[in-house]
């Protein structure tokens, strides 16, 4: 499994869905659809997305850190 980072390519807004999709081995569009459907349910999904956007490292920064 790939590390949980926000990728350089395939981003739409912040790269969170693309990073999660890469981590779990599914397509980014499937992850985006799951996120959109989950927003119809009550809960803090949007806040979780914002938190992941802030705390997930960018792929460029994660690869240069080592």
mmCIF file of the N, C-alpha and C atoms, coordinates in Angstrom:
data_MODEL
# 
_entry.id   MODEL 
# 
loop_
_atom_site.group_PDB 
_atom_site.id 
_atom_site.type_symbol 
_atom_site.label_atom_id 
_atom_site.label_alt_id 
_atom_site.label_comp_id 
_atom_site.label_asym_id 
_atom_site.label_entity_id 
_atom_site.label_seq_id 
_atom_site.pdbx_PDB_ins_code 
_atom_site.Cartn_x 
_atom_site.Cartn_y 
_atom_site.Cartn_z 
_atom_site.occupancy 
_atom_site.B_iso_or_equiv 
_atom_site.pdbx_formal_charge 
_atom_site.auth_seq_id 
_atom_site.auth_comp_id 
_atom_site.auth_asym_id 
_atom_site.auth_atom_id 
_atom_site.pdbx_PDB_model_num 
ATOM 1   N N  . UNK A 1 1  ? 0.838   -1.184 0.000   1.00 0.00 ? 1  UNK A N  1 
ATOM 2   C CA . UNK A 1 1  ? 0.000   0.000  0.000   1.00 0.00 ? 1  UNK A CA 1 
ATOM 3   C C  . UNK A 1 1  ? 0.881   1.244  0.000   1.00 0.00 ? 1  UNK A C  1 
ATOM 4   N N  . UNK A 1 2  ? 0.402   2.251  -0.668  1.00 0.00 ? 2  UNK A N  1 
ATOM 5   C CA . UNK A 1 2  ? 1.141   3.504  -0.756  1.00 0.00 ? 2  UNK A CA 1 
ATOM 6   C C  . UNK A 1 2  ? 0.987   4.299  0.542   1.00 0.00 ? 2  UNK A C  1 
ATOM 7   N N  . UNK A 1 3  ? 1.936   5.175  0.769   1.00 0.00 ? 3  UNK A N  1 
ATOM 8   C CA . UNK A 1 3  ? 1.859   6.045  1.946   1.00 0.00 ? 3  UNK A CA 1 
ATOM 9   C C  . UNK A 1 3  ? 0.698   7.022  1.780   1.00 0.00 ? 3  UNK A C  1 
ATOM 10  N N  . UNK A 1 4  ? 0.164   7.468  2.888   1.00 0.00 ? 4  UNK A N  1 
ATOM 11  C CA . UNK A 1 4  ? -0.964  8.390  2.858   1.00 0.00 ? 4  UNK A CA 1 
ATOM 12  C C  . UNK A 1 4  ? -0.441  9.816  2.713   1.00 0.00 ? 4  UNK A C  1 
ATOM 13  N N  . UNK A 1 5  ? -0.395  10.279 1.464   1.00 0.00 ? 5  UNK A N  1 
ATOM 14  C CA . UNK A 1 5  ? 0.021   11.645 1.145   1.00 0.00 ? 5  UNK A CA 1 
ATOM 15  C C  . UNK A 1 5  ? -0.929  12.202 0.100   1.00 0.00 ? 5  UNK A C  1 
ATOM 16  N N  . UNK A 1 6  ? -0.902  13.511 -0.053  1.00 0.00 ? 6  UNK A N  1 
ATOM 17  C CA . UNK A 1 6  ? -1.682  14.150 -1.114  1.00 0.00 ? 6  UNK A CA 1 
ATOM 18  C C  . UNK A 1 6  ? -0.817  14.177 -2.373  1.00 0.00 ? 6  UNK A C  1 
ATOM 19  N N  . UNK A 1 7  ? -1.232  13.493 -3.451  1.00 0.00 ? 7  UNK A N  1 
ATOM 20  C CA . UNK A 1 7  ? -0.397  13.379 -4.641  1.00 0.00 ? 7  UNK A CA 1 
ATOM 21  C C  . UNK A 1 7  ? -0.277  14.690 -5.416  1.00 0.00 ? 7  UNK A C  1 
ATOM 22  N N  . UNK A 1 8  ? 0.773   14.774 -6.220  1.00 0.00 ? 8  UNK A N  1 
ATOM 23  C CA . UNK A 1 8  ? 0.970   15.945 -7.086  1.00 0.00 ? 8  UNK A CA 1 
ATOM 24  C C  . UNK A 1 8  ? -0.046  15.963 -8.214  1.00 0.00 ? 8  UNK A C  1 
ATOM 25  N N  . UNK A 1 9  ? -0.297  14.796 -8.799  1.00 0.00 ? 9  UNK A N  1 
ATOM 26  C CA . UNK A 1 9  ? -1.183  14.687 -9.962  1.00 0.00 ? 9  UNK A CA 1 
ATOM 27  C C  . UNK A 1 9  ? -2.541  14.132 -9.544  1.00 0.00 ? 9  UNK A C  1 
ATOM 28  N N  . UNK A 1 10 ? -3.570  14.512 -10.281 1.00 0.00 ? 10 UNK A N  1 
ATOM 29  C CA . UNK A 1 10 ? -4.897  13.976 -10.033 1.00 0.00 ? 10 UNK A CA 1 
ATOM 30  C C  . UNK A 1 10 ? -5.687  14.714 -8.974  1.00 0.00 ? 10 UNK A C  1 
ATOM 31  N N  . UNK A 1 11 ? -5.216  15.870 -8.570  1.00 0.00 ? 11 UNK A N  1 
ATOM 32  C CA . UNK A 1 11 ? -5.939  16.653 -7.573  1.00 0.00 ? 11 UNK A CA 1 
ATOM 33  C C  . UNK A 1 11 ? -7.121  17.369 -8.215  1.00 0.00 ? 11 UNK A C  1 
ATOM 34  N N  . UNK A 1 12 ? -8.188  17.526 -7.460  1.00 0.00 ? 12 UNK A N  1 
ATOM 35  C CA . UNK A 1 12 ? -9.297  18.366 -7.895  1.00 0.00 ? 12 UNK A CA 1 
ATOM 36  C C  . UNK A 1 12 ? -9.336  19.604 -7.010  1.00 0.00 ? 12 UNK A C  1 
ATOM 37  N N  . UNK A 1 13 ? -9.378  19.409 -5.708  1.00 0.00 ? 13 UNK A N  1 
ATOM 38  C CA . UNK A 1 13 ? -9.351  20.556 -4.795  1.00 0.00 ? 13 UNK A CA 1 
ATOM 39  C C  . UNK A 1 13 ? -8.078  20.495 -3.970  1.00 0.00 ? 13 UNK A C  1 
ATOM 40  N N  . UNK A 1 14 ? -8.005  19.593 -3.020  1.00 0.00 ? 14 UNK A N  1 
ATOM 41  C CA . UNK A 1 14 ? -6.827  19.527 -2.168  1.00 0.00 ? 14 UNK A CA 1 
ATOM 42  C C  . UNK A 1 14 ? -6.022  18.257 -2.319  1.00 0.00 ? 14 UNK A C  1 
ATOM 43  N N  . UNK A 1 15 ? -6.536  17.284 -3.052  1.00 0.00 ? 15 UNK A N  1 
ATOM 44  C CA . UNK A 1 15 ? -5.835  16.028 -3.228  1.00 0.00 ? 15 UNK A CA 1 
ATOM 45  C C  . UNK A 1 15 ? -6.133  14.997 -2.160  1.00 0.00 ? 15 UNK A C  1 
ATOM 46  N N  . UNK A 1 16 ? -7.074  15.291 -1.281  1.00 0.00 ? 16 UNK A N  1 
ATOM 47  C CA . UNK A 1 16 ? -7.386  14.360 -0.191  1.00 0.00 ? 16 UNK A CA 1 
ATOM 48  C C  . UNK A 1 16 ? -8.018  13.083 -0.738  1.00 0.00 ? 16 UNK A C  1 
ATOM 49  N N  . UNK A 1 17 ? -9.011  13.205 -1.588  1.00 0.00 ? 17 UNK A N  1 
ATOM 50  C CA . UNK A 1 17 ? -9.670  12.013 -2.139  1.00 0.00 ? 17 UNK A CA 1 
ATOM 51  C C  . UNK A 1 17 ? -8.706  11.207 -3.004  1.00 0.00 ? 17 UNK A C  1 
ATOM 52  N N  . UNK A 1 18 ? -7.861  11.885 -3.769  1.00 0.00 ? 18 UNK A N  1 
ATOM 53  C CA . UNK A 1 18 ? -6.881  11.182 -4.596  1.00 0.00 ? 18 UNK A CA 1 
ATOM 54  C C  . UNK A 1 18 ? -5.876  10.443 -3.722  1.00 0.00 ? 18 UNK A C  1 
ATOM 55  N N  . UNK A 1 19 ? -5.453  11.046 -2.623  1.00 0.00 ? 19 UNK A N  1 
ATOM 56  C CA . UNK A 1 19 ? -4.529  10.390 -1.708  1.00 0.00 ? 19 UNK A CA 1 
ATOM 57  C C  . UNK A 1 19 ? -5.145  9.192  -1.017  1.00 0.00 ? 19 UNK A C  1 
ATOM 58  N N  . UNK A 1 20 ? -6.382  9.333  -0.571  1.00 0.00 ? 20 UNK A N  1 
ATOM 59  C CA . UNK A 1 20 ? -7.074  8.206  0.067   1.00 0.00 ? 20 UNK A CA 1 
ATOM 60  C C  . UNK A 1 20 ? -7.308  7.081  -0.928  1.00 0.00 ? 20 UNK A C  1 
ATOM 61  N N  . UNK A 1 21 ? -7.672  7.433  -2.161  1.00 0.00 ? 21 UNK A N  1 
ATOM 62  C CA . UNK A 1 21 ? -7.900  6.418  -3.191  1.00 0.00 ? 21 UNK A CA 1 
ATOM 63  C C  . UNK A 1 21 ? -6.613  5.659  -3.489  1.00 0.00 ? 21 UNK A C  1 
ATOM 64  N N  . UNK A 1 22 ? -5.512  6.359  -3.598  1.00 0.00 ? 22 UNK A N  1 
ATOM 65  C CA . UNK A 1 22 ? -4.223  5.699  -3.853  1.00 0.00 ? 22 UNK A CA 1 
ATOM 66  C C  . UNK A 1 22 ? -3.864  4.780  -2.687  1.00 0.00 ? 22 UNK A C  1 
ATOM 67  N N  . UNK A 1 23 ? -4.126  5.225  -1.476  1.00 0.00 ? 23 UNK A N  1 
ATOM 68  C CA . UNK A 1 23 ? -3.796  4.438  -0.280  1.00 0.00 ? 23 UNK A CA 1 
ATOM 69  C C  . UNK A 1 23 ? -4.583  3.140  -0.218  1.00 0.00 ? 23 UNK A C  1 
ATOM 70  N N  . UNK A 1 24 ? -5.874  3.197  -0.580  1.00 0.00 ? 24 UNK A N  1 
ATOM 71  C CA . UNK A 1 24 ? -6.736  2.022  -0.482  1.00 0.00 ? 24 UNK A CA 1 
ATOM 72  C C  . UNK A 1 24 ? -6.886  1.267  -1.797  1.00 0.00 ? 24 UNK A C  1 
ATOM 73  N N  . UNK A 1 25 ? -6.212  1.722  -2.863  1.00 0.00 ? 25 UNK A N  1 
ATOM 74  C CA . UNK A 1 25 ? -6.192  0.988  -4.117  1.00 0.00 ? 25 UNK A CA 1 
ATOM 75  C C  . UNK A 1 25 ? -7.472  1.048  -4.924  1.00 0.00 ? 25 UNK A C  1 
ATOM 76  N N  . UNK A 1 26 ? -8.190  2.167  -4.857  1.00 0.00 ? 26 UNK A N  1 
ATOM 77  C CA . UNK A 1 26 ? -9.387  2.345  -5.680  1.00 0.00 ? 26 UNK A CA 1 
ATOM 78  C C  . UNK A 1 26 ? -9.195  3.594  -6.530  1.00 0.00 ? 26 UNK A C  1 
ATOM 79  N N  . UNK A 1 27 ? -10.118 3.832  -7.452  1.00 0.00 ? 27 UNK A N  1 
ATOM 80  C CA . UNK A 1 27 ? -9.971  5.002  -8.320  1.00 0.00 ? 27 UNK A CA 1 
ATOM 81  C C  . UNK A 1 27 ? -10.337 6.273  -7.557  1.00 0.00 ? 27 UNK A C  1 
ATOM 82  N N  . UNK A 1 28 ? -9.729  7.367  -7.969  1.00 0.00 ? 28 UNK A N  1 
ATOM 83  C CA . UNK A 1 28 ? -9.987  8.652  -7.313  1.00 0.00 ? 28 UNK A CA 1 
ATOM 84  C C  . UNK A 1 28 ? -11.437 9.080  -7.514  1.00 0.00 ? 28 UNK A C  1 
ATOM 85  N N  . UNK A 1 29 ? -12.000 8.792  -8.671  1.00 0.00 ? 29 UNK A N  1 
ATOM 86  C CA . UNK A 1 29 ? -13.400 9.164  -8.919  1.00 0.00 ? 29 UNK A CA 1 
ATOM 87  C C  . UNK A 1 29 ? -14.351 8.396  -8.002  1.00 0.00 ? 29 UNK A C  1 
ATOM 88  N N  . UNK A 1 30 ? -14.030 7.150  -7.716  1.00 0.00 ? 30 UNK A N  1 
ATOM 89  C CA . UNK A 1 30 ? -14.850 6.366  -6.780  1.00 0.00 ? 30 UNK A CA 1 
ATOM 90  C C  . UNK A 1 30 ? -14.788 6.983  -5.387  1.00 0.00 ? 30 UNK A C  1 
ATOM 91  N N  . UNK A 1 31 ? -13.591 7.383  -4.964  1.00 0.00 ? 31 UNK A N  1 
ATOM 92  C CA . UNK A 1 31 ? -13.446 8.003  -3.644  1.00 0.00 ? 31 UNK A CA 1 
ATOM 93  C C  . UNK A 1 31 ? -14.194 9.332  -3.586  1.00 0.00 ? 31 UNK A C  1 
ATOM 94  N N  . UNK A 1 32 ? -14.140 10.101 -4.654  1.00 0.00 ? 32 UNK A N  1 
ATOM 95  C CA . UNK A 1 32 ? -14.876 11.376 -4.695  1.00 0.00 ? 32 UNK A CA 1 
ATOM 96  C C  . UNK A 1 32 ? -16.382 11.139 -4.610  1.00 0.00 ? 32 UNK A C  1 
ATOM 97  N N  . UNK A 1 33 ? -16.861 10.106 -5.294  1.00 0.00 ? 33 UNK A N  1 
ATOM 98  C CA . UNK A 1 33 ? -18.283 9.769  -5.243  1.00 0.00 ? 33 UNK A CA 1 
ATOM 99  C C  . UNK A 1 33 ? -18.685 9.335  -3.834  1.00 0.00 ? 33 UNK A C  1 
ATOM 100 N N  . UNK A 1 34 ? -17.845 8.543  -3.193  1.00 0.00 ? 34 UNK A N  1 
ATOM 101 C CA . UNK A 1 34 ? -18.119 8.118  -1.817  1.00 0.00 ? 34 UNK A CA 1 
ATOM 102 C C  . UNK A 1 34 ? -18.189 9.335  -0.897  1.00 0.00 ? 34 UNK A C  1 
ATOM 103 N N  . UNK A 1 35 ? -17.259 10.278 -1.085  1.00 0.00 ? 35 UNK A N  1 
ATOM 104 C CA . UNK A 1 35 ? -17.273 11.478 -0.262  1.00 0.00 ? 35 UNK A CA 1 
ATOM 105 C C  . UNK A 1 35 ? -18.539 12.306 -0.501  1.00 0.00 ? 35 UNK A C  1 
ATOM 106 N N  . UNK A 1 36 ? -18.927 12.485 -1.756  1.00 0.00 ? 36 UNK A N  1 
ATOM 107 C CA . UNK A 1 36 ? -20.129 13.267 -2.051  1.00 0.00 ? 36 UNK A CA 1 
ATOM 108 C C  . UNK A 1 36 ? -21.382 12.620 -1.468  1.00 0.00 ? 36 UNK A C  1 
ATOM 109 N N  . UNK A 1 37 ? -21.496 11.308 -1.592  1.00 0.00 ? 37 UNK A N  1 
ATOM 110 C CA . UNK A 1 37 ? -22.656 10.609 -1.023  1.00 0.00 ? 37 UNK A CA 1 
ATOM 111 C C  . UNK A 1 37 ? -22.636 10.710 0.503   1.00 0.00 ? 37 UNK A C  1 
ATOM 112 N N  . UNK A 1 38 ? -21.452 10.625 1.099   1.00 0.00 ? 38 UNK A N  1 
ATOM 113 C CA . UNK A 1 38 ? -21.375 10.709 2.561   1.00 0.00 ? 38 UNK A CA 1 
ATOM 114 C C  . UNK A 1 38 ? -21.760 12.096 3.065   1.00 0.00 ? 38 UNK A C  1 
ATOM 115 N N  . UNK A 1 39 ? -21.590 13.115 2.235   1.00 0.00 ? 39 UNK A N  1 
ATOM 116 C CA . UNK A 1 39 ? -21.988 14.471 2.641   1.00 0.00 ? 39 UNK A CA 1 
ATOM 117 C C  . UNK A 1 39 ? -23.501 14.613 2.758   1.00 0.00 ? 39 UNK A C  1 
ATOM 118 N N  . UNK A 1 40 ? -24.248 13.703 2.159   1.00 0.00 ? 40 UNK A N  1 
ATOM 119 C CA . UNK A 1 40 ? -25.701 13.726 2.288   1.00 0.00 ? 40 UNK A CA 1 
ATOM 120 C C  . UNK A 1 40 ? -26.149 13.213 3.654   1.00 0.00 ? 40 UNK A C  1 
ATOM 121 N N  . UNK A 1 41 ? -25.275 12.486 4.331   1.00 0.00 ? 41 UNK A N  1 
ATOM 122 C CA . UNK A 1 41 ? -25.579 11.951 5.657   1.00 0.00 ? 41 UNK A CA 1 
ATOM 123 C C  . UNK A 1 41 ? -25.152 12.959 6.726   1.00 0.00 ? 41 UNK A C  1 
ATOM 124 N N  . UNK A 1 42 ? -25.787 12.919 7.879   1.00 0.00 ? 42 UNK A N  1 
ATOM 125 C CA . UNK A 1 42 ? -25.354 13.825 8.949   1.00 0.00 ? 42 UNK A CA 1 
ATOM 126 C C  . UNK A 1 42 ? -23.991 13.408 9.487   1.00 0.00 ? 42 UNK A C  1 
ATOM 127 N N  . UNK A 1 43 ? -23.183 14.385 9.808   1.00 0.00 ? 43 UNK A N  1 
ATOM 128 C CA . UNK A 1 43 ? -21.862 14.092 10.362  1.00 0.00 ? 43 UNK A CA 1 
ATOM 129 C C  . UNK A 1 43 ? -20.846 15.141 9.949   1.00 0.00 ? 43 UNK A C  1 
ATOM 130 N N  . UNK A 1 44 ? -19.648 14.998 10.454  1.00 0.00 ? 44 UNK A N  1 
ATOM 131 C CA . UNK A 1 44 ? -18.605 16.010 10.234  1.00 0.00 ? 44 UNK A CA 1 
ATOM 132 C C  . UNK A 1 44 ? -17.714 15.724 9.023   1.00 0.00 ? 44 UNK A C  1 
ATOM 133 N N  . UNK A 1 45 ? -18.268 15.180 7.937   1.00 0.00 ? 45 UNK A N  1 
ATOM 134 C CA . UNK A 1 45 ? -17.446 14.785 6.799   1.00 0.00 ? 45 UNK A CA 1 
ATOM 135 C C  . UNK A 1 45 ? -16.641 15.952 6.229   1.00 0.00 ? 45 UNK A C  1 
ATOM 136 N N  . UNK A 1 46 ? -17.242 17.096 6.095   1.00 0.00 ? 46 UNK A N  1 
ATOM 137 C CA . UNK A 1 46 ? -16.552 18.246 5.515   1.00 0.00 ? 46 UNK A CA 1 
ATOM 138 C C  . UNK A 1 46 ? -15.412 18.697 6.424   1.00 0.00 ? 46 UNK A C  1 
ATOM 139 N N  . UNK A 1 47 ? -15.643 18.656 7.726   1.00 0.00 ? 47 UNK A N  1 
ATOM 140 C CA . UNK A 1 47 ? -14.577 19.025 8.660   1.00 0.00 ? 47 UNK A CA 1 
ATOM 141 C C  . UNK A 1 47 ? -13.428 18.016 8.632   1.00 0.00 ? 47 UNK A C  1 
ATOM 142 N N  . UNK A 1 48 ? -13.750 16.741 8.469   1.00 0.00 ? 48 UNK A N  1 
ATOM 143 C CA . UNK A 1 48 ? -12.711 15.716 8.350   1.00 0.00 ? 48 UNK A CA 1 
ATOM 144 C C  . UNK A 1 48 ? -11.892 15.960 7.083   1.00 0.00 ? 48 UNK A C  1 
ATOM 145 N N  . UNK A 1 49 ? -12.566 16.302 5.984   1.00 0.00 ? 49 UNK A N  1 
ATOM 146 C CA . UNK A 1 49 ? -11.862 16.598 4.730   1.00 0.00 ? 49 UNK A CA 1 
ATOM 147 C C  . UNK A 1 49 ? -10.905 17.771 4.927   1.00 0.00 ? 49 UNK A C  1 
ATOM 148 N N  . UNK A 1 50 ? -11.392 18.837 5.561   1.00 0.00 ? 50 UNK A N  1 
ATOM 149 C CA . UNK A 1 50 ? -10.527 19.999 5.802   1.00 0.00 ? 50 UNK A CA 1 
ATOM 150 C C  . UNK A 1 50 ? -9.347  19.638 6.702   1.00 0.00 ? 50 UNK A C  1 
ATOM 151 N N  . UNK A 1 51 ? -9.594  18.827 7.724   1.00 0.00 ? 51 UNK A N  1 
ATOM 152 C CA . UNK A 1 51 ? -8.516  18.399 8.603   1.00 0.00 ? 51 UNK A CA 1 
ATOM 153 C C  . UNK A 1 51 ? -7.472  17.570 7.875   1.00 0.00 ? 51 UNK A C  1 
ATOM 154 N N  . UNK A 1 52 ? -7.931  16.661 7.010   1.00 0.00 ? 52 UNK A N  1 
ATOM 155 C CA . UNK A 1 52 ? -6.985  15.869 6.226   1.00 0.00 ? 52 UNK A CA 1 
ATOM 156 C C  . UNK A 1 52 ? -6.205  16.746 5.250   1.00 0.00 ? 52 UNK A C  1 
ATOM 157 N N  . UNK A 1 53 ? -6.854  17.728 4.685   1.00 0.00 ? 53 UNK A N  1 
ATOM 158 C CA . UNK A 1 53 ? -6.189  18.646 3.765   1.00 0.00 ? 53 UNK A CA 1 
ATOM 159 C C  . UNK A 1 53 ? -5.054  19.376 4.486   1.00 0.00 ? 53 UNK A C  1 
ATOM 160 N N  . UNK A 1 54 ? -5.290  19.733 5.721   1.00 0.00 ? 54 UNK A N  1 
ATOM 161 C CA . UNK A 1 54 ? -4.283  20.467 6.493   1.00 0.00 ? 54 UNK A CA 1 
ATOM 162 C C  . UNK A 1 54 ? -3.171  19.538 6.969   1.00 0.00 ? 54 UNK A C  1 
ATOM 163 N N  . UNK A 1 55 ? -3.523  18.345 7.470   1.00 0.00 ? 55 UNK A N  1 
ATOM 164 C CA . UNK A 1 55 ? -2.544  17.499 8.140   1.00 0.00 ? 55 UNK A CA 1 
ATOM 165 C C  . UNK A 1 55 ? -1.853  16.453 7.265   1.00 0.00 ? 55 UNK A C  1 
ATOM 166 N N  . UNK A 1 56 ? -2.453  16.083 6.123   1.00 0.00 ? 56 UNK A N  1 
ATOM 167 C CA . UNK A 1 56 ? -1.775  15.130 5.247   1.00 0.00 ? 56 UNK A CA 1 
ATOM 168 C C  . UNK A 1 56 ? -0.622  15.830 4.545   1.00 0.00 ? 56 UNK A C  1 
ATOM 169 N N  . UNK A 1 57 ? 0.547   15.216 4.537   1.00 0.00 ? 57 UNK A N  1 
ATOM 170 C CA . UNK A 1 57 ? 1.672   15.866 3.862   1.00 0.00 ? 57 UNK A CA 1 
ATOM 171 C C  . UNK A 1 57 ? 1.513   15.837 2.352   1.00 0.00 ? 57 UNK A C  1 
ATOM 172 N N  . UNK A 1 58 ? 2.005   16.869 1.715   1.00 0.00 ? 58 UNK A N  1 
ATOM 173 C CA . UNK A 1 58 ? 2.036   16.934 0.264   1.00 0.00 ? 58 UNK A CA 1 
ATOM 174 C C  . UNK A 1 58 ? 3.096   15.948 -0.215  1.00 0.00 ? 58 UNK A C  1 
ATOM 175 N N  . UNK A 1 59 ? 2.841   15.280 -1.310  1.00 0.00 ? 59 UNK A N  1 
ATOM 176 C CA . UNK A 1 59 ? 3.771   14.280 -1.819  1.00 0.00 ? 59 UNK A CA 1 
ATOM 177 C C  . UNK A 1 59 ? 5.158   14.878 -2.081  1.00 0.00 ? 59 UNK A C  1 
ATOM 178 N N  . UNK A 1 60 ? 5.208   16.091 -2.568  1.00 0.00 ? 60 UNK A N  1 
ATOM 179 C CA . UNK A 1 60 ? 6.502   16.741 -2.838  1.00 0.00 ? 60 UNK A CA 1 
ATOM 180 C C  . UNK A 1 60 ? 7.291   16.935 -1.554  1.00 0.00 ? 60 UNK A C  1 
ATOM 181 N N  . UNK A 1 61 ? 6.637   17.400 -0.497  1.00 0.00 ? 61 UNK A N  1 
ATOM 182 C CA . UNK A 1 61 ? 7.313   17.631 0.770   1.00 0.00 ? 61 UNK A CA 1 
ATOM 183 C C  . UNK A 1 61 ? 7.668   16.330 1.468   1.00 0.00 ? 61 UNK A C  1 
ATOM 184 N N  . UNK A 1 62 ? 6.826   15.300 1.323   1.00 0.00 ? 62 UNK A N  1 
ATOM 185 C CA . UNK A 1 62 ? 7.075   14.025 1.967   1.00 0.00 ? 62 UNK A CA 1 
ATOM 186 C C  . UNK A 1 62 ? 8.272   13.314 1.341   1.00 0.00 ? 62 UNK A C  1 
ATOM 187 N N  . UNK A 1 63 ? 8.475   13.457 0.036   1.00 0.00 ? 63 UNK A N  1 
ATOM 188 C CA . UNK A 1 63 ? 9.594   12.774 -0.614  1.00 0.00 ? 63 UNK A CA 1 
ATOM 189 C C  . UNK A 1 63 ? 10.910  13.509 -0.403  1.00 0.00 ? 63 UNK A C  1 
ATOM 190 N N  . UNK A 1 64 ? 10.866  14.813 -0.219  1.00 0.00 ? 64 UNK A N  1 
ATOM 191 C CA . UNK A 1 64 ? 12.103  15.569 -0.007  1.00 0.00 ? 64 UNK A CA 1 
ATOM 192 C C  . UNK A 1 64 ? 12.519  15.594 1.453   1.00 0.00 ? 64 UNK A C  1 
ATOM 193 N N  . UNK A 1 65 ? 11.643  15.193 2.350   1.00 0.00 ? 65 UNK A N  1 
ATOM 194 C CA . UNK A 1 65 ? 11.963  15.223 3.777   1.00 0.00 ? 65 UNK A CA 1 
ATOM 195 C C  . UNK A 1 65 ? 12.985  14.153 4.142   1.00 0.00 ? 65 UNK A C  1 
ATOM 196 N N  . UNK A 1 66 ? 13.062  13.074 3.389   1.00 0.00 ? 66 UNK A N  1 
ATOM 197 C CA . UNK A 1 66 ? 14.000  12.002 3.699   1.00 0.00 ? 66 UNK A CA 1 
ATOM 198 C C  . UNK A 1 66 ? 15.200  12.215 2.871   1.00 0.00 ? 66 UNK A C  1 
# 
